[in-house]
Amino acid sequence: MKSKTPSESLTILTDLVLPSETNPLDSLFGGELLSRMDRACSIAARRHSKSIVVTASVNHVAFNKAVPVGSVLTVEAKVSRAFYSSMEIFVDVWMECLETGKPEKVNEGMYTFVAVDENGKPTQVPPILPETPLEKERFDAALRRKQLSLVLSGRMAPGEATELKKLFE
Ligand SMILES: CC(C)(COP(=O)(O)OP(=O)(O)OC[C@H]1O[C@@H](n2cnc3c(N)ncnc32)[C@H](O)[C@@H]1OP(=O)(O)O)[C@@H](O)C(=O)NCCC(=O)NCCS
């Protein structure tokens, strides 16, 4: 299968934070943010694989900064690495400053999606060829994150997680 670059799957969703999407402190409800991230990741995974895709796991999400009601929020997702049927999608979240329009990074996350056929059976996806230094950094660390996710979900024995073990050597 021919390799594809992360930018070929780039997905950008921009939307307002409405009052119905906030918590009692008038900032964006965590579940709403996860949903926006999941949608952007799903589109990125679909663009990369040209297949039906399903969320296999949410590997990490950092809620670094509260997002007030009325904010303009941009969710930017790209495939960071592809394995056989699974893909890691890295998602960055930016809040637009009202006065300057400048984006401020408020959140990031990593999701795993799997490409499946019409019967839900995992199918092969194209490999990823990272281009920029950040894409290369995310590509290199993705196998470690995949092994951690597999260990935490009981799909891999800790002793088989070679990339994780290297961290402690
Ligand atoms: C995700 C799913 C397709 C995996 O199917 P499966 O029959 O267990 O298939 P496999 O064990 O071969 O796993 C398929 C791939 O997913 C990866 N995977 C599965 N669970 C994972 C997890 N928790 N973390 C990271 N990768 C995972 C496997 O490592 C494998 O990757 P690879 O093919 O790139 O090596 C299946 O569990 C499923 O359909 N889950 C429900 C998905 C869903 O409903 N999501 C929410 C709505 S979209």
The ligand as a Gaussian input file, in Angstrom:
#p B3LYP/6-31G(d) Opt

LIG

0 1
 C      -12.023000      -1.857000      17.683000
 C      -12.425000      -3.218000      17.128000
 C      -12.743000      -3.071000      15.640000
 C      -11.235000      -4.170000      17.270000
 O      -11.633000      -5.386000      16.715000
 P      -10.948000      -6.793000      17.110000
 O      -11.758000      -7.846000      16.497000
 O      -10.674000      -6.825000      18.562000
 O       -9.656000      -6.754000      16.239000
 P       -8.098000      -6.812000      16.597000
 O       -7.790000      -7.423000      17.917000
 O       -7.469000      -7.397000      15.378000
 O       -7.727000      -5.275000      16.680000
 C       -7.705000      -4.477000      15.523000
 C       -6.664000      -3.382000      15.721000
 O       -7.109000      -2.533000      16.765000
 C       -6.080000      -2.370000      17.724000
 N       -6.703000      -2.133000      19.006000
 C       -7.790000      -2.754000      19.526000
 N       -8.052000      -2.242000      20.739000
 C       -7.129000      -1.299000      20.982000
 C       -6.857000      -0.420000      22.074000
 N       -7.602000      -0.421000      23.185000
 N       -5.812000       0.431000      21.990000
 C       -5.033000       0.457000      20.882000
 N       -5.228000      -0.347000      19.810000
 C       -6.265000      -1.214000      19.871000
 C       -5.309000      -3.701000      17.646000
 O       -4.011000      -3.559000      18.198000
 C       -5.288000      -3.903000      16.146000
 O       -4.322000      -3.020000      15.585000
 P       -3.480000      -3.358000      14.249000
 O       -4.385000      -4.094000      13.297000
 O       -3.106000      -2.022000      13.701000
 O       -2.303000      -4.161000      14.676000
 C      -13.644000      -3.838000      17.884000
 O      -13.265000      -4.061000      19.238000
 C      -14.861000      -2.953000      17.860000
 O      -15.590000      -2.923000      16.864000
 N      -15.129000      -2.201000      18.954000
 C      -16.285000      -1.321000      19.036000
 C      -15.951000       0.029000      18.379000
 C      -17.025000       1.043000      18.652000
 O      -18.189000       0.703000      18.697000
 N      -16.594000       2.310000      18.850000
 C      -17.455000       3.377000      19.231000
 C      -18.332000       3.862000      18.145000
 S      -17.504000       4.363000      16.658000

